[in-house]
């Protein structure tokens, strides 16, 4: 390992620790910063971070425009490219205050990492995005199988997202005690639920057409009466895996622990639409569905504000 590479690794680790412990960012945000800095480090090809200057910043911006999205092999979107530039700019601004780097990095050179106005406007634009309609959501729920407890759990999870507009990361950490069926609402407690920025709030069920609410009520009844779940148990427990009848690992039911990652929940949501011959919508599009539903229930600006 060359001296330049070791210096880069040490200062990068110091920056990430500073982001987490000083700024209080989540692990996901720190990972995003680490990925952006690693991308810039690969672009340097072994050069020291101290060698930063305006021409290198411009060259890195051109490099980003030539990169491809690894999932669909298309060009990086303006939001992705600008997000990387913002992360590198924040890193360089921090470096400019560190001993040994102050005399090498100037803030006027860091300004060259700013995205152009056109791509920034494209990133901030709010164009219409394809999303399921309320009727499509009900059709998918009606077509989902209910033979096993795992299938009933998956159907209840999809119904819960449409009833609350919750992010999948928050939904998988909800406990039974957070759902109030009497008042038809959910208490998102930021101390135990993985909400954005750890916020605590209460969300009433949105008036989705039948059978959304009844599916969730039936699932909660099954958990409490048949599986003997309590208020502290997860609303959507993870799959219990063990040795099945064929002496192979198989899904044997539900556990008393929540999902550890939201990726499995997102796959279930998308697969439910695919199985119903619908486009593989992302869970993030649920809020667009609820915005469309607002047109049938809101009449004044105050109504829309309360709905949001």
N, C-alpha and C positions, 0 to 999 in steps of 0.2 A: 504494500500500500504506500503510495507516494505521500509526501508531506501535505501537498495541497488537498488530496482526497481526505486525509485524516482530519485536517483543519475544518474542511467542509462538514464532515460528519459531526464533529464536536459542536460547532456553532449551530448546526441545524437542530441537534438534540436540545441545546440550550434554548433555542427559539421555541420549540414545541412545548418544552416544560413551562416556559414563560406564558405561552398562550393558554395552557391548561390551568396553571396554578395562579397566575396573576389576573388573567382576563375571565377565568371561570367558565371557559368554553367546554362543551360536551366532547366526548370522545369522537363522535362523528365529525364535528367541526375541526378538531385537531387532526383527524385523519385526512380531511379534505385539504388542510394546509400542508400536511406532509406530502400528499400526492403531488400538489402543485410545485412545491420546492424540489421534489425528486425529479419532476419533469424538467425543470430548469437546470438542475444539476446534470442530468443526462445530456441536455443540450450543450452544456459547457465542455463535456467530454474530458473531464479531469482537471479543468482550469479552476483556479481559486475564485471564490466569491468576491474577493477584493478586486478582481480584474473587471468589475462592472463599469460600463461607460455608456454613453448615449447610443453609439453605433451598435453595441451589443444588445441593447434594449430593442432597437429597431429590428435587428436581425432575429431576435427571439419572437417578435410579433409576426414577422414573415414566416417563421418556422411554424407557429401555431396555425396559420392559415393553410398550411400544407398537410396538417395532421388529419387523421381520419378517426371517426367514432368506431371503437372496437366492436360495438354490438351490431351496427347496421352498415359499417364500411362507408358511411357518408362523411362529408366534411363536418368538422366541429361546428356546432351551432353558435351564433353570436353570444348566447348566454353562457355556454361552456367556455368559450375562448375568453370572454370578458371576466368570467369568474376566476380563471387561472391568472389573468393579468392583475386582478385585484389582490389575489393572494401573494403573488410575487412582489407587487408594489408594497404591500404591508410588511413583507419580510425585509425588503431592502430599506424601508424607512426605519425598521428596528435595527438593522445592521449599521445604519449610519450613525447610531448613537453608541455603538459598542467599541471598547478599546481595541485598537489595531485596525479598525475599519473606518473610523471617522475621517481620516485624511484620504481615504481611497474612494469613498462613495459620496457623491454630492446629490442633494435633493433635486437640483435642476435636471440631472440625468435621470433620476427616478421618474420624473414627470413624463418621460418618453414612453413609459409603460401604460399610459392612459389609452383606453380604447378610442377609436374614432367615433364621432358623433352619430354616424349613420348606424353602425352596429349596436351602439348603446341604445339608440331609439328603437331598433328592432328588438332588443332584449326586453325593453320595458313595455313593448306593445302588448295589448290584451286582445288578440284576435280570437275569434270563435274557435273552439276546439271540439272535435267529435266527442260526444258523451251519450250514455244511455238515457233514454226518456223514462219517465216514471212507469209507463206501460211496459217498456222493455224490461225494466227491473222486476216488475211483478211477474212477467212471463218467465224470466229466468228462475225466480224463486219457485214458481209453480212446477217447473220442469226438473228441479233438483231432486235426486232420489233421497229417500228417508228410511231405507231399510236398516242401516247400521247407526250406531251412536255417533260415529265419526261423520257420516253423511248429514245427520241432523245437526251436529255441531257446525259443520261448514255452512249449511243453509242458514242457521241462526246468525253466524258471523256476517254473511252477506246482508241479511236483513238489518242487523245492528248498524252497519255502515250507512245504509240508506235512511235509517230512522234518526241517526244522530249527526251524520256528516263528519264522523270522527276519522282521524288519521289511523291507518292500520297499526302504527307503532303504539298509539294510545289504546286502541281497542284490545290488543292482546294482553295488556296489563290491567285491564278492568277486573275488579273483584265483584262477586255477587252482591256484596253489601253496598256497592256504589250505584246499583240500579234500583230505582224507586218505582215500582209498578203501580202504586196507589196514585201517585201524582204524574205518572208517565214521564219520568225524566231520569237523567244520569248525572251523578255528581263526579266530575273529573277532579280528583284530589291530586294536586301536583306533587304531594309528598310521596305518593305510592304509584301514581299513574304516570306513564311516560308522555306527558303533554309537552307541547312546544314551549320552551323557556321555563318549564316547571310551573305554568300557570294553573290556578285552581278556579273552576267555574262550573256552573250547572247548565245542562242543555236539555230542553224539553224535546220529546219525540216530535219529529216533523210529521205532518199529516199525509204520509205516504198511503197510497191505496192499499186495500187488503190484498194479501194476508200478512204484510210485513210485521205489524205489531203483534199479531197473534202467534206468529212463528217464534218470536223472541220470548213471549210469555210462556208458550208451551215448553221451550227449551229450559227456561229457568225452573219451571215446575218439575221437569224431569230431573234436573240436577239436584234439586232439593229433596224430592220425595223418593226417587229411585236410587240415585247415587249418593245420597246423604251428604251433599255439599253444604258448607256453611257460608256465612258472609265473607269470611277471609279466603275462601277458595276462588280460583280464577273463573271468570265467566266463560272463557274459551280455553279449556285445558289442552295441553299438548297431547300428542298421540303416545300411548304406551306401547313400547316395542319389546318383543320377547320371542322365544322359540315357539313356533306354531305347530300345528298337527303334522306338518310335513317335515318337521325337524329343521326348519329354516326360520330365519328372523322374519317376523311378520307383525303387522299392526294388530294389537290385541284389545284395543279399546282406548279409554282416556285415562290420563294420569291426573294427579292433583297439583301439578305444576303448570305454570303458563308457558306459552311459546317463548323461546329464547330469542328468536329473530322474527322480524316482520316479513322477511322474504317468502317464507312458506305461506303466510296468510295472503300475500299479494298473488302468489301463484294460484291459490285456491279461488280467489276472486276472478282472475282472468280465465281460469279453466271452466268455471261455471258458465261464463258467457260463451265460450267456445263450444261447450257441450250443447248449448241451446241454439247453436247456429247463429251466434251473434259475434260481432267483432270483439277481440280480446281487450276490453276496456281496462284501464288502470284504476285502482281504488281512488286515485287522486281526482278522477273525473266525477266522483259521487257529488261533490259540491256543485259542479255545473248542473247536475241533475236537479239538485235542490233549488238552485237558482231558477231553473226553468219551472219548477213546481210553484215557486213564489208568485208567478204571474197569475195563478188561479186563486190565490189567497190574499195578496197584498193589493191595496188600492191607493194608499197614500205614501209619501216619502217616509213617514214615521213607521208605517207597517214594514216597509223594506228594511229600515234600520233595525227594527226589532227582530226581523227574520234573520238578518246577517249576524 
